[in-house]
């Protein structure tokens, strides 16, 4: 699995779990967005791993 695909899978799973537990709200959405944005800009040796993260 590509790194981007693994991240998308994990984020979708996290959202599902939060919704099932009644914890998916504005605050958790904001934290997930911050997490996604961190990986959008993550670079290792000047190579972007996640070019098109949705």
C-alpha positions, -999 to +999 in steps of 0.1 A: +000+000+000+013+035-009+019+058+021-009+081+009-034+053+006-025+040+041-030+075+056-064+079+039-074+045+051-064+053+087-081+087+087-113+072+074-111+045+100-105+072+127-136+091+115-157+060+116-146+051+151-152+087+164-187+087+148-196+053+164-185+066+198-203+099+194-171+119+195-170+132+159-175+169+163-161+203+152-131+199+175-121+165+163-126+175+127-103+204+132-076+181+148-079+156+119-076+185+094-044+197+112-030+161+110-038+159+073-022+193+067+009+183+085+014+153+062+006+174+031+037+195+039+058+167+052+091+164+033+119+140+037+151+147+018+131+173-002+107+147-015+070+152-009+054+119+000+017+129-001+013+151-032-025+148-034-040+141-001-078+142+000 
